[in-house]
Amino acid sequence: MAAARRLVVIGGDAAGMAAASRARRLLGPDELEITAFERGGFTSYSACGIPYWIGGDVGSRDALIARSPEEHRARGIDLRLHTEVTAIDPERRRVRTGPASGGAEAAGQWTDFDDLVIATGARPLRPGLPGIDAPGVHGVQSLDDGQALLDTLEGLGPRARRAVVVGAGYIGVEMAEALVKRGFQVTVLDRAAQPMTTLDPDMGTLVHEAMDGMGIEVVTGAAVTGIRTGPDGRADAVRTESATYPADVVVLGLGVRPETGLAREAGLPLGESGGLLTDLAMRVRGHEHIWAGGDCVEVLDLVSGRTRHIALGTHANKHGQIIGANIGGDYATFPGVVGTAVSKVCDLEIARTGLLERQAADLGLRFVTVTADSTSRAGYYPKAATMRVKMLAERRTGRLLGTQIVGREGAGKRVDIAAVALTAGMTVEAMTALDLGYAPPFSPVWDPVLVAARKATAAVREDAD
Ligand SMILES: Cc1cc2nc3c(=O)[nH]c(=O)nc-3n(C[C@H](O)[C@H](O)[C@H](O)COP(=O)(O)OP(=O)(O)OC[C@H]3O[C@@H](n4cnc5c(N)ncnc54)[C@H](O)[C@@H]3O)c2cc1C
């Protein structure tokens, strides 16, 4: 009998374990040996759930683990926790491993592969500011990070009530909510002019105003210069160029970069944002037996036609499935993304898909922009909540280019209508005829997205006159 092919996976979370699991479903252990290396102590966990665990909506860390190491092992995956891959040798098809913290693996061991999956995720930005490594300063990238933050919060005395979040992107605002829920007075600092730079500034202003209304202090145009520490060496304030913000705990949400140091050293192709470049089957360009997916790759943006780095779990899981299918002898591709994202801060829902104004302008596109205020349910129905929908449509053609939504309950996931329309290349006029469900508890007779599409259709026509 022919020896089993050897699959090596680097990274034990969404992309890596989805690839390993899918390949295992297609090929048994006699056909494919699977070894997965993970430098941490967890597998298949939902980092997306960390803010809700910290905030108390999710009762335990274990609830965020979709599949434990034992479950993977029971399915015939040789999982090596606390083991770091320290080099990739594409020519000789092997990886070198060493112990990560808490690991017992001997340093410098080589493992051969027939196929390799790189699923090393992303690395949170942690600028080299004074005091950044002081106790009391926390990232929230992994379950270990989440646990360390919870330990800090639980160890603070009853008089400790001030939290500073650095960064007002989606992780920053979700963490602001979590800390509010734990009874902290929260300040969010960001050097940009508005929170949520994934939105246009006018829509970011809505988020700013709503957060102010929730009692969350949002300070924009505030570049952090350092973390002040007290006599005990713990963080006790965050400094910007113009002010000092007292803090019992500091949370960093400054964004991420693809974790591709190993890939770079191995000479694998990287894009402008430092993410691995793959073909549509998620195979690393120019390398027949090396695959990559999740936060360590760049993806094709179907609206702009360019590759971008977008770190989202929804993509990572799909990439893993596709890689596993291809390794397992099936066939699947990842066509690209339209840039859809949804998040919330307390009862405010924030969503976007497609291009922002500045992105469309950078591409040389000419477009019209409309905003429409509407409600989540029929205006007369109880709990009808307001929302604003902003829509960009190309001049002349009327092609939908992007949509942003800010509003209360029922606002965020409406962006999916626009995501489907973008994927299908629809015009805003064609969108107005979409047969969406209607009953007063669910929407006004014209759904807010269709109200915006109607306005955008009129704007495209006027612009042509
Ligand atoms: C707080 C937070 C909230 C989020 N919320 C959302 C959300 O609401 N929606 C959404 O779509 N996405 C969200 N995300 C993003 C989502 O969690 C990531 O996109 C997803 O986890 C990416 O999966 P991945 O497998 O590519 O990488 P990761 O989850 O980062 O996993 C990579 C793994 O590789 C391991 N590793 C790296 N290098 C090595 C090495 N050399 N050797 C061995 N192991 C290595 C790491 O330890 C890690 O476990 C959130 C992320 C965070 C942090």
The ligand as an ORCA input file, in Angstrom:
! r2SCAN-3c Opt
* xyz 0 1
  C     -11.579     40.702     19.592
  C     -11.838     40.196     18.204
  C     -13.119     40.244     17.668
  C     -13.356     39.790     16.374
  N     -14.624     39.855     15.861
  C     -14.876     39.400     14.609
  C     -16.193     39.424     14.078
  O     -17.134     39.863     14.745
  N     -16.395     38.948     12.813
  C     -15.373     38.424     12.058
  O     -15.599     37.978     10.932
  N     -14.099     38.386     12.552
  C     -13.839     38.855     13.793
  N     -12.564     38.793     14.309
  C     -11.470     38.295     13.451
  C     -11.362     36.770     13.517
  O     -11.231     36.345     14.828
  C     -10.155     36.355     12.693
  O     -10.343     36.817     11.388
  C      -9.968     34.836     12.660
  O      -9.695     34.344     13.935
  C      -8.825     34.505     11.721
  O      -8.596     33.138     11.754
  P      -7.178     32.573     11.306
  O      -7.266     31.095     11.473
  O      -6.790     33.123      9.996
  O      -6.135     33.224     12.327
  P      -6.052     33.197     13.906
  O      -7.377     33.060     14.531
  O      -5.220     34.362     14.280
  O      -5.231     31.875     14.178
  C      -3.897     31.744     13.802
  C      -3.257     30.759     14.748
  O      -1.944     30.482     14.285
  C      -1.094     30.347     15.393
  N       0.266     30.601     14.914
  C       0.727     31.738     14.329
  N       2.025     31.589     13.971
  C       2.371     30.340     14.338
  C       3.590     29.595     14.238
  N       4.695     30.126     13.676
  N       3.607     28.334     14.721
  C       2.489     27.786     15.285
  N       1.329     28.447     15.415
  C       1.261     29.709     14.933
  C      -1.600     31.380     16.382
  O      -1.237     31.060     17.711
  C      -3.118     31.310     16.154
  O      -3.779     30.447     17.069
  C     -12.291     39.249     15.609
  C     -10.999     39.196     16.154
  C     -10.773     39.655     17.428
  C      -9.374     39.579     17.983
*
